[in-house]
Amino acid sequence: MSRIHEGRLGRLLTKMIEPLAPSIALSREKAMVQRRLLSATMGNYQGAGRTARGKDFRVNRADAVEASRADATRMSFIARDMIRNNPRAVKLRRQLRNTVVGSGIRPSIKWLGGGDEAALKRKARVERLIRSHSLARHFDAEGLLGLAGIQGLSFGSIVSDGEVLLRRRYRKISDGHPLNFQVQILEADYLDERIDGELANGNVAVRGVEFNKIGKRVAYHLYRAHPGSRRHLYQSSVRIDARNVIHAFDVTRPGQQRGVSWFAPIITLLHELQKYQDGQVKRQEIASMFAAIFKSHEDGSQLEDDIGELSSGSVMKIGNDEEMDFTDPPSVDGYETFMRVTDRVIAAGVGLTYEGYTGDYTGVNYSSARMGRMDTDPNVRDWQQNLMIEQICHGLGLWMQEAVEDVADISPEEYEIDWTPPVRPVVDPTKDYKANETAMRSGQKSRRQVIKESGGDPEAVEKEIMEERTWESSGSIVLTSNAGASAKKTAEGKDGNANG
């Protein structure tokens, strides 16, 4: 039995004994206090939180589900309030969204179904269907966002709420869409958290998410309308098959079933810092004021009419029994240093650099910028690959493949959908591009790898290069981008000059 449970049972037993035998209960209480003191002195690590320095530590054995059960929803509400009113929270979410998703994580088709003419036609049709369906009027159930917009909004919701839901809505071909589905993006509020624990069908639910006996997600219990809307009144939830729902969140603990707001470790700091800044703004407002206090034996109302308002450069005559004093406005010291240090802590709390978060690049050079990128890029790649691509994009890709098979009768076995994250801006193109060239020449990277890392589609780039080469040949044009033809033309020119 754990010490926590043992302590609870001991206190319960003491309370039961106390009305009947107070002296025995007092003796038990004294013995328990002595035991706790003895246990505290036996610890060898300050980090265990047994001393006064660790009294703020919250020690419990709660699993990933129970640890967030009471606070996750409330923290998401507070994070939303901050995004409405706190400029730092707005900047954090926007910066994370732009860094990870940017202009969108683009799909590309890797064809596996052969290279004959019929196969190439099928590939072209798949590409055309996916490309046209990714437009806002077809992809989004509300008709507002395209594929890239859905990705960006999803990631932004994960940052603020900790999780997001994407629901597949089937549509008829007669509705005019290239594929037979649309995507509805939902906040986690739609989950009916009353559906929790053992269910009648033998499955288990965790705050609206249903699992079967082997722990696989099989269904989501969703409200028909947002709980915060007027349409939600008296509405019950419906059970939606898990095949039609993508539930995305950052997994930080084994066994985690729901997400937690990324603002969780910095919520208090953001709030207190904003209050401090508001106070400093008010203080600066007071400091900018210059007031005078006129002392006299005359009536105050009469003096106000006689003196009027002080103006710049004015000269006043006062009597011997009168006195003019001026206020000493407070100064604002240490503000910038404090704000800069605190902003560094906030940026570190969400995995960004201080410079990227604040836009303050004072004292930054190429080396420090590169080091900052080296620290941040692993976080970005992790969020792009393990969160956006693995959870959201691959789920959307499966829906696309199923729809293509329904509409065009092209099997998912004939192709794969690869996802390419947006290009990360280079710090110094002259140096970074040269490094890529050296890596390709030395065999450490392939040309296709470099193109994908820069956010491009290798097959599309190669196709465009081939088209350019054909155009150059047909017009007898040689560009410097065609290294082979350019070198050949230079050699021919030298031979001609020598023969001449």
Buried (B, 14 or more C-beta within 10 A) or exposed (E): EEEEEEEEEBEEEBEEBBEEEEEEBEEBBEEBEEEEEEEEEEEEEEEEBBEEEBEEEEEEEEBBBEBBBEEBBEBBBBBBEBBEEBEBBEBBBBBBBBBBBBEBBBBBBEBEBEEEEEBEEBBEBBBEBBBEBBBBEBBBBEEEBBBBBBBBBBBBBBBBBBBBBBBBEEBEEEEEBBBBBBBBBBBBBBBBBEBBEEBEEEBBBBBBBBBBEEEEBBBBBBBEEEBEEEEBEEEEBEBBEBBBBBBBBBBEEEEBBBBBBBBBBBBEBBBEBBEBBEEBEEBBEEBEEEEEEBEBEEEEEEBEEEBEEBEEEEEEEEEEEBEEEEEEBEEEEEBEEBBEEBBBEBBBBBBBBBBBBBEEEEEBEEEBBBEBBEEBEEBBBEBBBEBBBEBBBEBBBBBBBBBBBBBBEBEBEBBEBBBBBBEBEBBEEEEBEEEBEEBBEEEEBEEBBBBBBBBBBBBBBEEEEEEBBEEBEEEEEBEEEBEEBEEEEEEEEEEEEEEE
